[in-house]
Every structure is written in C-alpha cells, then in structure tokens.
Amino acid sequence: MDLGLAGRVALVTGGSRGIGKACARALLAEGAHVALLARGADALAAAAAELGTGVLTVRADTTDARQVQNAVDAVVAEFGRLDIVVNSAAQPASVSSVGTGIEGTDPAEALAQVDTKVLGYLRVARAAAPYLRAAVRASAAAGAPAGAAIINVSGMNARRTGSIAGSIRNIGVVALAQNLADELGPDGIAVTVVHPGMTRTDSRELTPGRLASAEANALGRVVDAAEIADIVCFLASPRAAALNGAVLEADGGRPGTLYV
C-alpha cells in the first residue's frame, strides 16, 4: 500500500531516542522529510548521524512554549511546509522518578510529568496547527491527497491503575487528543493516540521482571519499537483520516481483557 508519505514533512518530538527515533526511521523509509526535536544536542546529533542525510534537528524543551514555536518555525523555514506531527517527547514510565501509590506520588513531580507530556503535546500542536492547515490547503490545490496528522504517543497506564502519575498523564493525552480531533478534523487534520505497552527500543533495556511482563501479552513476545513506528506511519497517512479521534492500543493485547 502506498501511504502517500513521499515528500511530506514530519516533525517527531522526542525523536533522538526510543519510539520517537523508530518513528523517524520509518517515516524516512516512506519518503518523508523528517525533523527531530529533543532537548539534548549530543543525542540529536547522534540520532541524525544514525538516520542518515536529510534529517533536520531542532532543539527545544516542550515545557517552554517559545522554544517550541521557534523549533516548529525552523522546520517550516527549512522544508517549506509541515504535514505530520508525532508527539513522543516524554520520559518513559519505566525510568520515571515519580513513585506509585498515594504515599509514593510526589504531586510536584507528577505535575512536571503532566507539563511535559500533556501540555508539551499541546504546545507542539498549537505551534504546528497553522502550518498543518496550510499544508492541507496546498495539497488540495495541487490535486494531491489532502490531509495532515498529529499522532500522540501515550501509554497503557491510561488503561490501568498502579501508577497515579502515569495514569493521569496518559489519560490526559487522550483527553487532549480527542478535543483536538473534534476541532481540527474539519480542517483535514486527523488526531490520534497510540498506547504502546512495554516496548523494546534501542535505548532501553528491559529488566528481567519487565521483560516477563512484556512477554505476558496475547502475542507471547515483546513488541518492538519498529512495530509501533509502522502503526504511526499509517496514522500519518491521508489513508488513515477515518481514524480521526481513535485511541489504539499497541501492547500485543492482554489476555482476558474486554473493552466495550
């Protein structure tokens, strides 16, 4: 299937590592131009060198609206347009300093997690939305398949208890995305959420306990970051417009679980 991503421009936040970098690699393979956004200059340079020529890097802390706006503006100045945003800039749950339970959850640390993941995603979407609208109009005027996309990488803590901060930040991403889907959908911008479970990436080792948990899904094996990236690539395509507002679980399935 031709996803229609050749020549499109994607911004991947959290693109210097993990799932974000895997998404960038997959989008490049589909012929998209890709900009990586992250805080660390060294990590960005290493990721760009690994991914190959044609990758733009922009530095920004997504808790700072001005930095985010400047980074998004720089992407459009370089490539001339912006069609796709992949929001993946957040600390992995497995290395979060926020504890679990009522006694282990520091409200200040939990608030910082929400600021990064939920409001950070909002800041990026706000900065990108005018450019995404313009890209939809430009594609339509050129007779090309029109459509832009914002894909928000969240996590399965939105579906379960056990980590107060993890549940709050991930269900917050869902609430944000579904509000954006209602608002931006009529403009041709599809907004979706992907919930990875524990995922193998090239930047994170799974402890024996986490590995056993990851393998306890219905597939009986660990899901790889490249598999999450394949899902993101489809969601980034104009072919996936009907999924606007969708929340997709990508943890391999949990035996015995029903969602109605």
Secondary structure, DSSP 8 states (H G I E B T S, - for coil): ---S-TT-EEEEETTTSHHHHHHHHHHHHTT-EEEEEES-HHHHHHHHHHH-TT-EEEE--TT-HHHHHHHHHHHHHHHS---EEEE--S--GGG-S--SHHHH--HHHHHHHHIIIIIHHHHHHHHHHHHHHHHHHHHHHTTS---EEEEEE--GGGG--S-HHHHHHHHHHHHHHHHHHHHHGGGTEEEEEEEE-SEEBTTB---HHHHHHHTTSTTSS-EEHHHHHHHHHHHHSGGGGGGTT-EEEESS--TT----
